[in-house]
């Protein structure tokens, strides 16, 4: 068995969660602090967009604060055309992370303003719909953004090469030959630079558990095996919800993928049905679920190294709230109940792949008692017969013929015996 970390799925980074966030200006703290230059941290939202690394921070502002805002802004990139995406990425990143300038060694740091030409490139590169609906929805209003920007002594962005990855999370039809084919009957969300094969591989450490998981359960419900399959598959393959923006904001035509997290009922049912099984062996303890954890999918917000929250629930009761857009719009996804029908001969799930020579017992074998002695899905096959069915039938007929021949012959012999 693998460890809890091996069985725990890696959290996804869904930049689109920020599409709908309300963007606010960073307000410096009243506490006095020096303006300064800092090296842009690696793997930030704007890493790969800017052609400089020294960025300007004012007062008590830290990079975590800027990054929180940049993530919200860059979240709309997947639903923009390539031309609009490239231009807006350069403009927004250079405005959020201004290039730092120091007049002389040891002098006062200051930020270099964005040029009007870079702002104008967004206006010409983005369609009216993209400017009015998409960018306007996160409070970046063009052409108003360009008002008052300088034309010289500013940052033009002409030498910036947009090298940031343009791969984003996407919806895909689940592979019908996968281990979760009986559970996953919906399009699944695949993270950027990821694949279904990688998600499937994360289930590999749990396969031996499926071989021995009992068909019956501790809670008197559908049984441990089925509840285990629902739990594992619902966590590995999240349904793809493309109607979040339509439901919350009435914005159609933007099939932005949001995940549907597994419902808390899926976790609770697994815990209840497999309670005795998971505690029967210390090696299985890593699978004992924690149904009230947070932060796996909606990571905690950290500002200047100080956690601001615990993140969203990993197993929501009814839905996941991704954002609340003033004045009253809520962007959310219903949770995944993973209630697909699981069946198969012998009451097992057909997609449990037993290792050779074990097999899934069919209904006849179950009725005859040829099942796993510890109650799991897999069992040893019945011994191979020495003869075929027709050969057994012939042997039976021959045996009967020999029997009657023997009786008749013995009867004649008895009739010929002299009387005693």
Secondary structure, DSSP 8 states (H G I E B T S, - for coil): ---HHHHS------GGGGTT---------SS----EEEE--TTSTTTTT-S--EEEE-TT--HHHHHHHHHHHHTTGGGS-HHHHHHHHHHHHHHHS-BEEESSTT--EEE--B-HHHHHHHHHHS-HHIIIIIIHHTT--TTGGGTT--SSSSB--TT----S-----EEE---TTSTTTTT--S-EEE-TT--HHHHHHTTGGGHHHHHH--SS-SSSSS-HHHHHHHHHHHHHS-EEE--HHHHHH---S----EEE-B-HHHHHHHHHHTHHHHTSSGGGGGG---TT-BSSSS---EETTEE-----BSS-SSEEEEEEETTTEEEEEE-B--------GGGS-TT----TT-EE--HHHHHHT-S-TT--SEE------SS-HHHHHHHHHHHHHHHHHHHHHHHHHHHHS---
